Amino acid sequence: MGRRAHKPDLAQRRQVEAMAAYGIPEINIAAVLGVDPKTLRKHYRDELDLGETKANAQVAGYLFNAAKNGNVTAQIFWLKTRAKWREVPVELQHSGSIGRKDLSELSDEELLALIYTLGGEVGLAPIRTIDGEVSSSVPDAGDGKLLRLVPST
C-alpha cells in the first residue's frame, strides 16, 4: 500500500517560505512537514526559491531606510557593499632596524637583572632571596638539625 499524495495548503506554503527565508536547510523543512525532501522540492519549489529573496529584499529595505535616516553604520555598510567603496590601506614604515638579543648569551646575573628591571616596569613586586643555613642549636625530631631561613641583605 502506497503513501497518500501530498497536497500542500496555504498555511504550509507560508511556513515553507518563512523557513526558507530564515535559511533553514531543505532537509529540515521537509522533516517539519513530514515529507521527503524530493516531495518538498516538487510541491514547494516557488516558496523555496522566493523565500530567501523576499527576506533579503525586506532586510535590504530596512538597511536602505536606516542609511537614509542617518544611521552611519548602515551608510558605511551600504557604500562598501553596494557602491564598492574601500578603505585605503595605510602603509606603515619604520626607521632603523629592530634589535634582537640572544638571551642565551647572557649570564644568570644579567638575565636576573633584566627580569627585575622589566618586571618593575610592568608592576611586578621584586623577589626577595632567602638563604638557608643549617643550625644545630634548635633540636629537631628528625636528624637533629633544623633549617633556619634568613633573609639575604
C-alpha positions in Angstrom: 0.0 0.0 0.0 1.5 3.4 -1.0 1.5 6.7 0.8 -1.1 9.3 0.2 -0.3 12.0 -2.2 0.9 15.2 -0.5 -1.5 18.2 -1.0 0.0 21.5 0.2 -2.3 24.0 1.8 -1.8 27.8 2.1 -0.5 27.6 5.7 2.1 25.0 4.7 3.2 27.2 1.8 3.7 30.2 4.1 5.5 28.1 6.6 7.9 26.7 4.0 8.6 30.2 2.6 9.3 31.6 6.0 11.7 28.7 6.9 13.5 29.2 3.6 13.7 32.9 4.3 15.3 32.1 7.7 17.9 29.9 6.0 16.7 26.6 7.3 18.1 23.8 5.1 15.6 21.9 2.9 16.1 18.6 4.7 15.0 20.2 8.0 12.0 21.9 6.3 11.0 18.6 4.9 11.2 17.0 8.3 9.0 19.6 9.8 6.3 18.9 7.2 6.8 15.2 7.4 7.6 14.8 3.8 10.6 13.6 1.8 13.0 16.3 0.5 12.1 15.4 -3.1 8.4 15.9 -2.3 9.2 19.2 -0.7 11.1 20.4 -3.8 8.3 19.1 -6.1 5.4 20.9 -4.3 7.1 23.9 -2.8 9.7 25.0 -5.4 8.5 28.6 -5.7 8.4 29.0 -1.9 11.9 27.6 -1.5 13.3 29.9 -4.3 11.4 33.0 -3.3 11.6 32.8 0.5 15.3 33.8 0.7 14.9 36.5 -2.0 11.9 38.1 -0.3 13.7 38.1 3.1 16.8 39.7 1.6 14.7 42.3 -0.1 12.9 43.2 3.1 16.2 43.5 5.1 17.7 45.5 2.3 14.8 47.9 2.5 15.3 48.3 6.3 19.0 48.9 5.7 18.3 51.4 3.0 15.9 53.3 5.2 18.3 53.3 8.1 21.0 54.7 5.9 18.7 57.4 4.5 17.7 58.3 8.1 21.3 59.0 9.2 22.5 55.6 10.6 26.2 56.0 9.9 26.9 52.3 10.3 24.2 51.4 7.7 25.6 54.1 5.4 29.2 52.8 5.6 27.9 49.2 5.1 25.9 50.3 2.1 28.7 52.2 0.5 31.2 49.3 1.0 28.9 46.6 -0.3 26.8 48.4 -2.9 28.9 51.3 -4.1 32.2 49.3 -3.9 33.9 51.9 -1.6 37.0 50.6 0.0 39.3 51.9 2.8 42.7 52.8 1.5 45.3 50.6 3.3 47.9 52.6 5.3 51.5 51.7 4.6 53.5 51.5 7.8 57.2 52.2 7.7 59.7 52.2 10.5 63.2 53.7 10.6 66.1 51.6 11.7 66.4 48.0 12.5 64.6 46.1 15.1 67.2 44.9 17.7 67.2 41.3 18.8 69.2 39.9 21.6 70.0 36.3 22.1 69.2 35.7 25.7 71.3 32.5 25.8 74.4 34.7 25.7 73.5 36.4 29.0 74.9 35.3 32.3 72.4 34.3 35.0 73.1 37.5 36.8 72.5 39.6 33.7 69.3 37.7 33.0 68.0 38.2 36.5 68.8 41.9 36.4 66.9 42.2 33.1 63.9 40.3 34.6 63.9 42.5 37.7 64.1 45.7 35.5 61.3 44.6 33.2 59.2 43.2 36.0 59.4 46.5 37.8 58.3 48.4 34.7 55.1 46.3 34.5 54.4 46.5 38.2 55.6 43.1 39.4 56.8 43.0 43.0 60.5 42.3 43.4 61.5 38.9 44.6 63.4 38.6 47.9 66.0 35.9 48.1 66.1 33.8 51.2 69.3 32.0 52.1 69.1 28.9 54.2 71.6 27.7 56.8 71.7 24.6 58.8 71.6 25.1 62.6 72.1 22.5 65.2 71.2 24.9 68.0 67.5 24.1 67.8 66.6 20.4 68.2 64.5 18.7 65.6 62.6 15.4 65.9 64.3 14.1 62.7 68.1 14.2 62.3 68.7 16.8 65.0 69.2 19.7 62.6 66.8 22.4 61.7 66.9 24.6 58.6 66.6 28.2 59.5 65.7 30.7 56.8 67.5 34.1 56.9 66.6 37.0 54.5 69.7 38.0 52.5 70.9 41.5 52.7 
